[in-house]
Amino acid sequence: MPKQKTHKGARARLGITGTGKIMRRKSHVNNFRRKKHRRVKGQFDEMMEVHPSVRRRMRRLLPYGR
């Protein structure tokens, strides 16, 4: 059986926690920063968990992420 390949774009954009959750960056971070409230800009620092409907596809892209 050949080795599975890790999707390099997914590897750069996603992180996997110690408990196995797949975390992603929030959207709308780079555009119109001046108009956004300070509280909103602070929330961009936090990572979000990937939605359950997408989780299985993300796992396929990262076969060796534990």
PyMOL Python script that loads the backbone (N, CA, C, O; Angstrom):
from pymol import cmd

cmd.read_pdbstr("""\
ATOM      1  N   MET A   1       0.843  -1.183   0.000  1.00  0.00           N
ATOM      2  CA  MET A   1       0.000   0.000   0.000  1.00  0.00           C
ATOM      3  C   MET A   1       0.888   1.246   0.000  1.00  0.00           C
ATOM      4  O   MET A   1       1.759   1.364   0.861  1.00  0.00           O
ATOM      5  N   PRO A   2       0.694   2.188  -0.946  1.00  0.00           N
ATOM      6  CA  PRO A   2       1.532   3.393  -0.972  1.00  0.00           C
ATOM      7  C   PRO A   2       1.186   4.328   0.187  1.00  0.00           C
ATOM      8  O   PRO A   2       0.103   4.266   0.768  1.00  0.00           O
ATOM      9  N   LYS A   3       2.137   5.184   0.496  1.00  0.00           N
ATOM     10  CA  LYS A   3       1.914   6.162   1.551  1.00  0.00           C
ATOM     11  C   LYS A   3       0.881   7.192   1.100  1.00  0.00           C
ATOM     12  O   LYS A   3       0.779   7.512  -0.084  1.00  0.00           O
ATOM     13  N   GLN A   4       0.119   7.704   2.066  1.00  0.00           N
ATOM     14  CA  GLN A   4      -0.814   8.780   1.763  1.00  0.00           C
ATOM     15  C   GLN A   4      -0.069  10.100   1.825  1.00  0.00           C
ATOM     16  O   GLN A   4       0.844  10.268   2.633  1.00  0.00           O
ATOM     17  N   LYS A   5      -0.460  11.036   0.971  1.00  0.00           N
ATOM     18  CA  LYS A   5       0.215  12.328   0.946  1.00  0.00           C
ATOM     19  C   LYS A   5      -0.581  13.353   1.745  1.00  0.00           C
ATOM     20  O   LYS A   5      -1.809  13.409   1.672  1.00  0.00           O
ATOM     21  N   THR A   6       0.144  14.157   2.502  1.00  0.00           N
ATOM     22  CA  THR A   6      -0.453  15.254   3.251  1.00  0.00           C
ATOM     23  C   THR A   6      -0.664  16.421   2.304  1.00  0.00           C
ATOM     24  O   THR A   6       0.228  16.754   1.525  1.00  0.00           O
ATOM     25  N   HIS A   7      -1.829  17.044   2.359  1.00  0.00           N
ATOM     26  CA  HIS A   7      -2.116  18.227   1.559  1.00  0.00           C
ATOM     27  C   HIS A   7      -1.391  19.413   2.193  1.00  0.00           C
ATOM     28  O   HIS A   7      -1.696  19.794   3.323  1.00  0.00           O
ATOM     29  N   LYS A   8      -0.432  19.998   1.469  1.00  0.00           N
ATOM     30  CA  LYS A   8       0.438  21.009   2.050  1.00  0.00           C
ATOM     31  C   LYS A   8      -0.313  22.296   2.385  1.00  0.00           C
ATOM     32  O   LYS A   8       0.037  22.971   3.354  1.00  0.00           O
ATOM     33  N   GLY A   9      -1.334  22.649   1.608  1.00  0.00           N
ATOM     34  CA  GLY A   9      -2.130  23.830   1.920  1.00  0.00           C
ATOM     35  C   GLY A   9      -2.908  23.645   3.210  1.00  0.00           C
ATOM     36  O   GLY A   9      -3.019  24.571   4.013  1.00  0.00           O
ATOM     37  N   ALA A  10      -3.448  22.449   3.410  1.00  0.00           N
ATOM     38  CA  ALA A  10      -4.181  22.165   4.642  1.00  0.00           C
ATOM     39  C   ALA A  10      -3.228  22.133   5.830  1.00  0.00           C
ATOM     40  O   ALA A  10      -3.578  22.577   6.923  1.00  0.00           O
ATOM     41  N   ARG A  11      -2.030  21.611   5.620  1.00  0.00           N
ATOM     42  CA  ARG A  11      -1.052  21.553   6.705  1.00  0.00           C
ATOM     43  C   ARG A  11      -0.682  22.956   7.174  1.00  0.00           C
ATOM     44  O   ARG A  11      -0.484  23.181   8.368  1.00  0.00           O
ATOM     45  N   ALA A  12      -0.587  23.905   6.233  1.00  0.00           N
ATOM     46  CA  ALA A  12      -0.222  25.270   6.590  1.00  0.00           C
ATOM     47  C   ALA A  12      -1.369  26.018   7.256  1.00  0.00           C
ATOM     48  O   ALA A  12      -1.132  26.890   8.092  1.00  0.00           O
ATOM     49  N   ARG A  13      -2.602  25.693   6.900  1.00  0.00           N
ATOM     50  CA  ARG A  13      -3.745  26.476   7.373  1.00  0.00           C
ATOM     51  C   ARG A  13      -4.434  25.895   8.594  1.00  0.00           C
ATOM     52  O   ARG A  13      -5.105  26.623   9.326  1.00  0.00           O
ATOM     53  N   LEU A  14      -4.285  24.616   8.825  1.00  0.00           N
ATOM     54  CA  LEU A  14      -5.006  23.953   9.911  1.00  0.00           C
ATOM     55  C   LEU A  14      -4.052  23.485  10.987  1.00  0.00           C
ATOM     56  O   LEU A  14      -2.887  23.185  10.724  1.00  0.00           O
ATOM     57  N   GLY A  15      -4.563  23.427  12.198  1.00  0.00           N
ATOM     58  CA  GLY A  15      -3.790  22.884  13.305  1.00  0.00           C
ATOM     59  C   GLY A  15      -4.601  21.808  14.001  1.00  0.00           C
ATOM     60  O   GLY A  15      -5.831  21.832  13.967  1.00  0.00           O
ATOM     61  N   ILE A  16      -3.923  20.872  14.626  1.00  0.00           N
ATOM     62  CA  ILE A  16      -4.609  19.808  15.346  1.00  0.00           C
ATOM     63  C   ILE A  16      -4.192  19.888  16.807  1.00  0.00           C
ATOM     64  O   ILE A  16      -3.003  19.914  17.126  1.00  0.00           O
ATOM     65  N   THR A  17      -5.184  19.928  17.690  1.00  0.00           N
ATOM     66  CA  THR A  17      -4.910  20.035  19.118  1.00  0.00           C
ATOM     67  C   THR A  17      -4.519  18.679  19.678  1.00  0.00           C
ATOM     68  O   THR A  17      -4.584  17.666  18.982  1.00  0.00           O
ATOM     69  N   GLY A  18      -4.121  18.667  20.917  1.00  0.00           N
ATOM     70  CA  GLY A  18      -3.761  17.416  21.573  1.00  0.00           C
ATOM     71  C   GLY A  18      -4.931  16.469  21.720  1.00  0.00           C
ATOM     72  O   GLY A  18      -4.743  15.253  21.776  1.00  0.00           O
ATOM     73  N   THR A  19      -6.146  17.012  21.784  1.00  0.00           N
ATOM     74  CA  THR A  19      -7.333  16.164  21.899  1.00  0.00           C
ATOM     75  C   THR A  19      -7.877  15.736  20.546  1.00  0.00           C
ATOM     76  O   THR A  19      -8.848  14.982  20.480  1.00  0.00           O
ATOM     77  N   GLY A  20      -7.249  16.218  19.444  1.00  0.00           N
ATOM     78  CA  GLY A  20      -7.657  15.786  18.111  1.00  0.00           C
ATOM     79  C   GLY A  20      -8.592  16.716  17.376  1.00  0.00           C
ATOM     80  O   GLY A  20      -9.046  16.383  16.282  1.00  0.00           O
ATOM     81  N   LYS A  21      -8.897  17.877  17.944  1.00  0.00           N
ATOM     82  CA  LYS A  21      -9.749  18.832  17.241  1.00  0.00           C
ATOM     83  C   LYS A  21      -8.947  19.500  16.126  1.00  0.00           C
ATOM     84  O   LYS A  21      -7.759  19.784  16.284  1.00  0.00           O
ATOM     85  N   ILE A  22      -9.613  19.746  14.997  1.00  0.00           N
ATOM     86  CA  ILE A  22      -8.978  20.458  13.893  1.00  0.00           C
ATOM     87  C   ILE A  22      -9.375  21.924  14.024  1.00  0.00           C
ATOM     88  O   ILE A  22     -10.559  22.262  14.035  1.00  0.00           O
ATOM     89  N   MET A  23      -8.369  22.788  14.122  1.00  0.00           N
ATOM     90  CA  MET A  23      -8.606  24.209  14.335  1.00  0.00           C
ATOM     91  C   MET A  23      -8.232  24.989  13.084  1.00  0.00           C
ATOM     92  O   MET A  23      -7.276  24.649  12.386  1.00  0.00           O
ATOM     93  N   ARG A  24      -9.003  26.044  12.811  1.00  0.00           N
ATOM     94  CA  ARG A  24      -8.758  26.882  11.641  1.00  0.00           C
ATOM     95  C   ARG A  24      -8.728  28.335  12.063  1.00  0.00           C
ATOM     96  O   ARG A  24      -9.164  28.693  13.158  1.00  0.00           O
ATOM     97  N   ARG A  25      -8.203  29.171  11.172  1.00  0.00           N
ATOM     98  CA  ARG A  25      -8.151  30.602  11.390  1.00  0.00           C
ATOM     99  C   ARG A  25      -9.503  31.209  11.038  1.00  0.00           C
ATOM    100  O   ARG A  25     -10.210  30.680  10.179  1.00  0.00           O
ATOM    101  N   LYS A  26      -9.870  32.296  11.679  1.00  0.00           N
ATOM    102  CA  LYS A  26     -11.131  32.970  11.367  1.00  0.00           C
ATOM    103  C   LYS A  26     -11.032  33.720  10.052  1.00  0.00           C
ATOM    104  O   LYS A  26      -9.941  34.099   9.625  1.00  0.00           O
ATOM    105  N   SER A  27     -12.173  33.932   9.410  1.00  0.00           N
ATOM    106  CA  SER A  27     -12.188  34.626   8.127  1.00  0.00           C
ATOM    107  C   SER A  27     -12.332  36.138   8.333  1.00  0.00           C
ATOM    108  O   SER A  27     -12.580  36.601   9.447  1.00  0.00           O
ATOM    109  N   HIS A  28     -12.173  36.892   7.254  1.00  0.00           N
ATOM    110  CA  HIS A  28     -12.326  38.357   7.220  1.00  0.00           C
ATOM    111  C   HIS A  28     -11.285  39.076   8.075  1.00  0.00           C
ATOM    112  O   HIS A  28     -11.554  40.172   8.566  1.00  0.00           O
ATOM    113  N   VAL A  29     -10.121  38.494   8.262  1.00  0.00           N
ATOM    114  CA  VAL A  29      -9.119  39.075   9.149  1.00  0.00           C
ATOM    115  C   VAL A  29      -8.389  40.231   8.477  1.00  0.00           C
ATOM    116  O   VAL A  29      -8.155  41.253   9.122  1.00  0.00           O
ATOM    117  N   ASN A  30      -8.027  40.108   7.226  1.00  0.00           N
ATOM    118  CA  ASN A  30      -7.123  41.067   6.607  1.00  0.00           C
ATOM    119  C   ASN A  30      -7.804  42.246   5.925  1.00  0.00           C
ATOM    120  O   ASN A  30      -7.132  43.229   5.611  1.00  0.00           O
ATOM    121  N   ASN A  31      -9.085  42.188   5.688  1.00  0.00           N
ATOM    122  CA  ASN A  31      -9.729  43.227   4.892  1.00  0.00           C
ATOM    123  C   ASN A  31     -10.446  44.246   5.781  1.00  0.00           C
ATOM    124  O   ASN A  31     -11.182  43.865   6.691  1.00  0.00           O
ATOM    125  N   PHE A  32     -10.233  45.545   5.521  1.00  0.00           N
ATOM    126  CA  PHE A  32     -10.909  46.643   6.230  1.00  0.00           C
ATOM    127  C   PHE A  32     -10.684  46.580   7.733  1.00  0.00           C
ATOM    128  O   PHE A  32     -11.633  46.632   8.515  1.00  0.00           O
ATOM    129  N   ARG A  33      -9.434  46.470   8.126  1.00  0.00           N
ATOM    130  CA  ARG A  33      -9.130  46.383   9.551  1.00  0.00           C
ATOM    131  C   ARG A  33      -9.500  47.674  10.290  1.00  0.00           C
ATOM    132  O   ARG A  33      -9.901  47.620  11.453  1.00  0.00           O
ATOM    133  N   ARG A  34      -9.372  48.822   9.639  1.00  0.00           N
ATOM    134  CA  ARG A  34      -9.620  50.093  10.327  1.00  0.00           C
ATOM    135  C   ARG A  34     -11.081  50.247  10.727  1.00  0.00           C
ATOM    136  O   ARG A  34     -11.386  50.892  11.730  1.00  0.00           O
ATOM    137  N   LYS A  35     -11.983  49.657   9.948  1.00  0.00           N
ATOM    138  CA  LYS A  35     -13.410  49.808  10.225  1.00  0.00           C
ATOM    139  C   LYS A  35     -13.889  48.881  11.340  1.00  0.00           C
ATOM    140  O   LYS A  35     -14.954  49.101  11.915  1.00  0.00           O
ATOM    141  N   LYS A  36     -13.124  47.868  11.640  1.00  0.00           N
ATOM    142  CA  LYS A  36     -13.586  46.875  12.609  1.00  0.00           C
ATOM    143  C   LYS A  36     -13.320  47.353  14.035  1.00  0.00           C
ATOM    144  O   LYS A  36     -12.337  48.041  14.309  1.00  0.00           O
ATOM    145  N   HIS A  37     -14.208  46.977  14.914  1.00  0.00           N
ATOM    146  CA  HIS A  37     -14.104  47.352  16.316  1.00  0.00           C
ATOM    147  C   HIS A  37     -12.937  46.616  16.968  1.00  0.00           C
ATOM    148  O   HIS A  37     -12.550  45.532  16.531  1.00  0.00           O
ATOM    149  N   ARG A  38     -12.387  47.211  18.009  1.00  0.00           N
ATOM    150  CA  ARG A  38     -11.231  46.630  18.685  1.00  0.00           C
ATOM    151  C   ARG A  38     -11.539  45.223  19.222  1.00  0.00           C
ATOM    152  O   ARG A  38     -10.693  44.331  19.165  1.00  0.00           O
ATOM    153  N   ARG A  39     -12.753  45.040  19.741  1.00  0.00           N
ATOM    154  CA  ARG A  39     -13.164  43.737  20.270  1.00  0.00           C
ATOM    155  C   ARG A  39     -13.163  42.676  19.173  1.00  0.00           C
ATOM    156  O   ARG A  39     -12.745  41.541  19.399  1.00  0.00           O
ATOM    157  N   VAL A  40     -13.629  43.047  17.993  1.00  0.00           N
ATOM    158  CA  VAL A  40     -13.683  42.122  16.857  1.00  0.00           C
ATOM    159  C   VAL A  40     -12.268  41.749  16.420  1.00  0.00           C
ATOM    160  O   VAL A  40     -11.980  40.586  16.138  1.00  0.00           O
ATOM    161  N   LYS A  41     -11.391  42.748  16.369  1.00  0.00           N
ATOM    162  CA  LYS A  41     -10.017  42.486  15.954  1.00  0.00           C
ATOM    163  C   LYS A  41      -9.298  41.599  16.967  1.00  0.00           C
ATOM    164  O   LYS A  41      -8.433  40.804  16.599  1.00  0.00           O
ATOM    165  N   GLY A  42      -9.651  41.735  18.217  1.00  0.00           N
ATOM    166  CA  GLY A  42      -9.063  40.869  19.242  1.00  0.00           C
ATOM    167  C   GLY A  42      -9.525  39.435  19.113  1.00  0.00           C
ATOM    168  O   GLY A  42      -8.783  38.504  19.427  1.00  0.00           O
ATOM    169  N   GLN A  43     -10.763  39.254  18.645  1.00  0.00           N
ATOM    170  CA  GLN A  43     -11.293  37.900  18.478  1.00  0.00           C
ATOM    171  C   GLN A  43     -10.618  37.154  17.331  1.00  0.00           C
ATOM    172  O   GLN A  43     -10.674  35.926  17.272  1.00  0.00           O
ATOM    173  N   PHE A  44      -9.980  37.890  16.421  1.00  0.00           N
ATOM    174  CA  PHE A  44      -9.305  37.235  15.299  1.00  0.00           C
ATOM    175  C   PHE A  44      -8.088  36.444  15.756  1.00  0.00           C
ATOM    176  O   PHE A  44      -7.608  35.578  15.024  1.00  0.00           O
ATOM    177  N   ASP A  45      -7.581  36.724  16.950  1.00  0.00           N
ATOM    178  CA  ASP A  45      -6.417  36.003  17.456  1.00  0.00           C
ATOM    179  C   ASP A  45      -6.751  34.552  17.806  1.00  0.00           C
ATOM    180  O   ASP A  45      -5.870  33.693  17.811  1.00  0.00           O
ATOM    181  N   GLU A  46      -8.016  34.285  18.096  1.00  0.00           N
ATOM    182  CA  GLU A  46      -8.425  32.950  18.510  1.00  0.00           C
ATOM    183  C   GLU A  46      -8.650  32.054  17.296  1.00  0.00           C
ATOM    184  O   GLU A  46      -9.059  32.524  16.235  1.00  0.00           O
ATOM    185  N   MET A  47      -8.384  30.783  17.458  1.00  0.00           N
ATOM    186  CA  MET A  47      -8.651  29.805  16.405  1.00  0.00           C
ATOM    187  C   MET A  47     -10.049  29.232  16.633  1.00  0.00           C
ATOM    188  O   MET A  47     -10.534  29.181  17.763  1.00  0.00           O
ATOM    189  N   MET A  48     -10.690  28.800  15.542  1.00  0.00           N
ATOM    190  CA  MET A  48     -12.021  28.191  15.627  1.00  0.00           C
ATOM    191  C   MET A  48     -11.924  26.726  15.254  1.00  0.00           C
ATOM    192  O   MET A  48     -11.076  26.326  14.457  1.00  0.00           O
ATOM    193  N   GLU A  49     -12.799  25.938  15.838  1.00  0.00           N
ATOM    194  CA  GLU A  49     -12.847  24.525  15.477  1.00  0.00           C
ATOM    195  C   GLU A  49     -13.545  24.382  14.126  1.00  0.00           C
ATOM    196  O   GLU A  49     -14.497  25.104  13.831  1.00  0.00           O
ATOM    197  N   VAL A  50     -13.068  23.451  13.317  1.00  0.00           N
ATOM    198  CA  VAL A  50     -13.662  23.191  12.006  1.00  0.00           C
ATOM    199  C   VAL A  50     -15.066  22.623  12.210  1.00  0.00           C
ATOM    200  O   VAL A  50     -15.293  21.833  13.126  1.00  0.00           O
ATOM    201  N   HIS A  51     -15.993  23.024  11.364  1.00  0.00           N
ATOM    202  CA  HIS A  51     -17.380  22.572  11.467  1.00  0.00           C
ATOM    203  C   HIS A  51     -17.463  21.054  11.290  1.00  0.00           C
ATOM    204  O   HIS A  51     -16.730  20.490  10.479  1.00  0.00           O
ATOM    205  N   PRO A  52     -18.344  20.391  12.036  1.00  0.00           N
ATOM    206  CA  PRO A  52     -18.441  18.926  11.940  1.00  0.00           C
ATOM    207  C   PRO A  52     -18.717  18.391  10.535  1.00  0.00           C
ATOM    208  O   PRO A  52     -18.289  17.287  10.200  1.00  0.00           O
ATOM    209  N   SER A  53     -19.433  19.168   9.708  1.00  0.00           N
ATOM    210  CA  SER A  53     -19.743  18.690   8.361  1.00  0.00           C
ATOM    211  C   SER A  53     -18.503  18.655   7.466  1.00  0.00           C
ATOM    212  O   SER A  53     -18.501  17.964   6.447  1.00  0.00           O
ATOM    213  N   VAL A  54     -17.460  19.384   7.830  1.00  0.00           N
ATOM    214  CA  VAL A  54     -16.242  19.473   7.023  1.00  0.00           C
ATOM    215  C   VAL A  54     -15.112  18.639   7.631  1.00  0.00           C
ATOM    216  O   VAL A  54     -14.106  18.371   6.974  1.00  0.00           O
ATOM    217  N   ARG A  55     -15.285  18.239   8.872  1.00  0.00           N
ATOM    218  CA  ARG A  55     -14.211  17.582   9.629  1.00  0.00           C
ATOM    219  C   ARG A  55     -13.670  16.338   8.936  1.00  0.00           C
ATOM    220  O   ARG A  55     -12.459  16.118   8.926  1.00  0.00           O
ATOM    221  N   ARG A  56     -14.534  15.532   8.364  1.00  0.00           N
ATOM    222  CA  ARG A  56     -14.091  14.283   7.723  1.00  0.00           C
ATOM    223  C   ARG A  56     -13.209  14.561   6.508  1.00  0.00           C
ATOM    224  O   ARG A  56     -12.212  13.874   6.287  1.00  0.00           O
ATOM    225  N   ARG A  57     -13.586  15.585   5.713  1.00  0.00           N
ATOM    226  CA  ARG A  57     -12.769  15.950   4.555  1.00  0.00           C
ATOM    227  C   ARG A  57     -11.401  16.468   4.981  1.00  0.00           C
ATOM    228  O   ARG A  57     -10.394  16.165   4.342  1.00  0.00           O
ATOM    229  N   MET A  58     -11.364  17.243   6.053  1.00  0.00           N
ATOM    230  CA  MET A  58     -10.096  17.779   6.537  1.00  0.00           C
ATOM    231  C   MET A  58      -9.196  16.652   7.050  1.00  0.00           C
ATOM    232  O   MET A  58      -7.978  16.704   6.878  1.00  0.00           O
ATOM    233  N   ARG A  59      -9.783  15.647   7.671  1.00  0.00           N
ATOM    234  CA  ARG A  59      -9.007  14.501   8.157  1.00  0.00           C
ATOM    235  C   ARG A  59      -8.335  13.769   6.978  1.00  0.00           C
ATOM    236  O   ARG A  59      -7.211  13.282   7.105  1.00  0.00           O
ATOM    237  N   ARG A  60      -9.026  13.698   5.841  1.00  0.00           N
ATOM    238  CA  ARG A  60      -8.438  13.045   4.666  1.00  0.00           C
ATOM    239  C   ARG A  60      -7.244  13.823   4.145  1.00  0.00           C
ATOM    240  O   ARG A  60      -6.286  13.237   3.640  1.00  0.00           O
ATOM    241  N   LEU A  61      -7.299  15.155   4.268  1.00  0.00           N
ATOM    242  CA  LEU A  61      -6.189  15.976   3.792  1.00  0.00           C
ATOM    243  C   LEU A  61      -4.977  15.864   4.708  1.00  0.00           C
ATOM    244  O   LEU A  61      -3.843  16.074   4.278  1.00  0.00           O
ATOM    245  N   LEU A  62      -5.224  15.531   5.979  1.00  0.00           N
ATOM    246  CA  LEU A  62      -4.138  15.413   6.956  1.00  0.00           C
ATOM    247  C   LEU A  62      -4.102  13.999   7.530  1.00  0.00           C
ATOM    248  O   LEU A  62      -4.475  13.801   8.686  1.00  0.00           O
ATOM    249  N   PRO A  63      -3.663  13.012   6.751  1.00  0.00           N
ATOM    250  CA  PRO A  63      -3.757  11.625   7.205  1.00  0.00           C
ATOM    251  C   PRO A  63      -2.883  11.315   8.402  1.00  0.00           C
ATOM    252  O   PRO A  63      -3.200  10.407   9.169  1.00  0.00           O
ATOM    253  N   TYR A  64      -1.776  12.052   8.587  1.00  0.00           N
ATOM    254  CA  TYR A  64      -0.869  11.739   9.692  1.00  0.00           C
ATOM    255  C   TYR A  64      -0.996  12.711  10.846  1.00  0.00           C
ATOM    256  O   TYR A  64      -0.211  12.651  11.792  1.00  0.00           O
ATOM    257  N   GLY A  65      -1.971  13.606  10.788  1.00  0.00           N
ATOM    258  CA  GLY A  65      -2.218  14.502  11.919  1.00  0.00           C
ATOM    259  C   GLY A  65      -2.966  13.746  12.995  1.00  0.00           C
ATOM    260  O   GLY A  65      -4.035  13.192  12.739  1.00  0.00           O
ATOM    261  N   ARG A  66      -2.429  13.718  14.172  1.00  0.00           N
ATOM    262  CA  ARG A  66      -3.080  12.960  15.263  1.00  0.00           C
ATOM    263  C   ARG A  66      -3.778  13.921  16.187  1.00  0.00           C
ATOM    264  O   ARG A  66      -4.388  13.500  17.170  1.00  0.00           O
TER     265      ARG A  66
END
""", "prot")
cmd.dss("prot")
cmd.show_as("cartoon", "prot")
cmd.util.cbc("prot")
cmd.orient("prot")
